[in-house]
Each structure stands twice: as structure tokens, then as C-alpha cells.
Amino acid sequence: MRAFIYTRYAEPNPAQRHRQYEQCKTLAEQRRYQVIGTAHDDSHHRSGLATLIEGLRARDIDIVLITDYACLGPTITSLAAMMDEIDRADARLLACAEPLLPPTILDMLLMLVRRQGLSGEIESS
């Protein structure tokens, strides 16, 4: 399985960035995923998220590894839009520091973004 590690921290913090990366890398090693790419964003700069989305749309990624769901976006709408990107790429999302979202929650997030026509609209904050 091809995994992509995405980390984000609100303020530039090399120690926090390293901790998040190591958590995701450890999970990838435990599950024998091949890490094919990584990206990190600080604050509102989201070029790493754009790199992740590009890989998803190219269908190069099977698993997205994050430490927590908040790194994908500050609002439920932005989280739902990212869940839609991941779902459309037939990929899975794993959060290293949080439990899996139940399928019913995932379904509700996807329904929210698709009913409101928000597919492909990721918030930059």
C-alpha cells in the first residue's frame, strides 16, 4: 500500500513537525506501508495540502496518514471536503493519534460535502 504522510501545525515548530512525522512513519512501518511522499504545512500556508490533493487525484496514494483530523482543515466543511477527495481517490485516511471515524460519521461528512456542492473546494485556512 502506498502511503502519503501529511503533517500540519498552526505555528512553525520543528520539534512538533518531527513528532508528527515520526508518529505517522512508525504506523506506516508497523503496517508495512510504502511511504511514497510527505508534505507539511505551517499556519495558513497550505502548499503541502495541495501536493496531497494532487497525489490523490492522480490516484498515486492508497493511504493518507495524519496525526489528527484537525490538520486537514479547521472546519467541518473543510474536513468533509478532504474526506471527499480521499474517497473519490479510493484511498483511506488513518489518524495516528486518534481513533478511526465510524463509517456513519464518514458517510455524513461525504453527504454534507456532496449535497452542498463543495467537492473540490478545500479551504485554505
N, C-alpha and C positions, 0 to 999 in steps of 0.2 A: 504494500500500500504506500502510495506517495503522499507524504505529509508536508504541510507548509506550516511553519511556526510564525504566528503574528503576536507581537507584544506591543503594549502601549502603556504609557504612564503620563499623567497630566503635566508634570514638570520634568524637565531634563534631569535624570538621576541615573548615572551609570551603574550604580550598585543595584538599584531596583530593576533596571533593564536586564542585567546579568542574571539576577534571581529568577525573573520571569522566564527568560530563555532556558536556564538550567532546568526549571520545573518541566517545561514542555519537552526539552531534549530527553530528560530522564523517562518521561512517559513514552516517547517515541522509541527509545531503546528497549524498554520493557515489553512493548508490544511489537517490536521488530518492524517498525515503520521506517521507510527510507525518507529521510528529510531532504527534500528537493529544493527548498528555499526558505528564507526567513525575511521578515520585514519588521521594522519597529517605527513607531511614531511617538513624538513628544508633543504635548499640548494640543493645539488645533491643527498642526501640520499633519496631513494625512496621506502623504505620498506612499507610505507603506501599505495602507489600506487599498490604495489604487493598484498597487502591484499584486496584492492578494486577489482582488476582483479580476484583474487581467488573467491571472493563472486559472481562476475558476471558469471564466468564460472560454478559455482555450481548452478546458477540460483536462488540464495537466495535474490537478490536485484531487486526491481521494479523501484526505482528512485534513481539516483545519484544526490546529492546536493553539489554544489560547489559555491564559491562566484563569480569567473570569469573563463573564458575559459583558460586563461594562466596557471592556476595551473595544468592543465592536461598535459602540455608539452610546451617547449619553441619554438617549430617549428610547422608549419602547418602539417608536416608529423606526428609528434608525437600526435598532436590533432586529426588528421584523424584516426590514429591507435586506439586511445582511443574511438573515436566515433564508430569505427568498433566493438570493444569489447562490448560496451554498446548496439549497435544494435543487435549483434549476441545473446545477452542475453535477447532480447526482453524487455530491460529496457529503461528508459527515462533519459535524462540529464536536470537538471534545474540549471541555474546560478542565484543566489540570487541578485547579484549586476549588472547584465547585461540583456538586452532583449534576448528573445529566438532567436536562429538562425533560419532563414527562412528555410522551407523544401528544397528549391532548394540548399541552401548552404550545408545543411546536406547531400543531395544526392551527391553533388560534392565531399565532403570530403570522403564519402564512396566509390565513384567511384575511386578517387585517390588512396586510400589505397589498394583497391581490384585489380585494374589494374596493380599496381606496385608490387603486391605480398607482401605487407607489413603487412598483417594480423598477429596479434600476436607479432609484433616487436615493442615494446614500448621503446622509447629512455630513457636512464637513467639520462639524464641531465635535 
